[in-house]
């Protein structure tokens, strides 16, 4: 789930209209998990087709992407590659959490507590290889480009932003800042009213932008020091130091400059390797980004015939992609 750096970032709220015309490299796994978590029935059951196949990821990918292109936003989806060995412990811990949540979900459903059931269900989302393949197939049919990263999708999206091949990286996590993305945007696919977990309170969720340069300047640190702070707090690749949160990490880094100068530095796991993951990530420059014309019949066959989506709603979404294709021009839609 990444590290929470929000207390140090001062994000600026923006409207989706303000992102019009921008090319945004999207952390695909991040948004797919969002769709699987949020797009559910009242008791927490994910959306399924007539054959019992989960379709929450396809529904989210279609309608949220349609909304983006309607506003003139050019999305490029970046998919994770092979996880780093240091991430395996985190992935194992997440599996345990999901299994426990699955048990609690079933118990909540049995006693008729739908609010608790939905809350627990949102913690059970599993993104299978078949779901990823289906998401890529849908993107191909929609004419939306996607890239397979050699490692972390956030690292690749950040790399594309640093090269100028994307105007921003999009993820709900803050790791893109550690990977060097000059501009991070959040909440692009989850706008609207959202209920706070475990509370009878709703909040408005709006897109926000975070400029890496501003974060570093406001906290009087370098990107390398920001990475050291994250390592102290704990990342997907290390457990961090007990009792240290973002604000304490900032004080320590300001005082000592880097982790090696701190006392009890030996408590930090795999320091050099974790640093290297963020400062020199596994990425590729062998990619092409091109938006193509939508395959209308292919989309209808895939969603309506194979998964029994309602044809009227699909055709309405399809029109947005057709208009988007026209807006990019017919000779060269876009190619880096």
Order of alpha helices (4+ residues) and beta strands (2+ residues): alpha-beta-beta-alpha-alpha-beta-alpha-alpha-alpha-beta-alpha-beta-alpha-beta-beta-beta-beta-alpha-alpha-alpha-alpha-alpha-alpha
